[in-house]
Amino acid sequence: MISDIMKEYGFTHSYVKALKAGSASMVDLPIETYATLSGFALRTVVHKDLCPSAMSVFDWELLSKAAEDIGFETKVITRLWDEDHLELEKRTEAHKMIIESTNPVITWDASVPEWEIITTFDSVNNSYTGISVKGDPINLPIDKLGRREIPVLFVMELTSWIKPTNIIEKILQIIINHNEGSEAIATPDYLEGYQAYDHWIEKMKTITEDDWDSRYYFETYAIMKKHASKYFQVLLTDNSNLKKMSQCFDDLANLFGQLLDQRKTSSYPNNKNEIIRNLKKAKELEYQIYIEAKNLS
């Protein structure tokens, strides 16, 4: 099941996929619920050169909050790259969590720098087994936990779930915080919210050949905006005040569907002027969503 979840949702943000996979034994929520209540379907972060790192460059305190906003209680152990003095202590704590956990554990960079899943500890081979972001098997030597390509330790166990409350208020505040820069780090190389499109547009002007980075951005944001659109359609059935915002998310999802088609066509990047025009429209829609969140809050 975990492998199927990680495969099925493709370019959905890896932390969102890992949340669904890590909680599959306790609750079955639609992927758009995970994506939107966590805030990740509401966020747009862009690096000036479209570096894929933008999907993980944010305050990681948001990871725990994201899980809690969906209704999960969590256990989390972390160590950042400037905390080498804590490396052994935190890795020992993380190992204890993994072997004692009754649920799969969400981890960072077990096979690639994404959020993935550890399922068991193989004491014979002294390694962890799990599922990668693509749904493939992982085998990670115990001493490589938190010490792989990106030397950051992050392990999280989801221990229980209760139905969340004050959903709309939390969502509106995430939109406001994100667009007003309250979540931002590593600026000006990375921009967030509607302003992030300025980086995206400027970089698109310079692209002269097919490139993986822009494909990754269009694939990821196309599916994430679609998740937000689907979730707001559900919210709209109980709250007519969200009609304008829901329509903006529908329009944004449709626009990103067009953008992804334009990016995948054989005429790319000769059609980049069309893409730039649609990115400008997307920026305006994101700004309208931000203004509407302010009006409703």
Secondary structure, 3 states (H helix, E strand, C coil): CHHHHHHHCCCCCHHHHHHHHHCCCCCCCCHHHHHHHCCHHHCCEEECCCCHHHHCCCCCHHHHHHHHHHCEEEEEEEECCCCHHHHHHHHHHHHHHHHHCCCCEEEECCCCCCEEEEEEEECCCCEEEEECCCCCEEEEEHHHCCCCCCCCEEEEEEEEECCCCCHHHHHHHHHHHHHCCCCCCCCCCEEEHHHHHHHHHHHHHHCCCCCHHHHHHHHHHHHHHHHHHHHHHHHHCCCHHHHHHHHHHHHHHHHHHHHHHHHHCCCCCCCHHHHHHHHHHHHHHHHHHHHHHHHHC
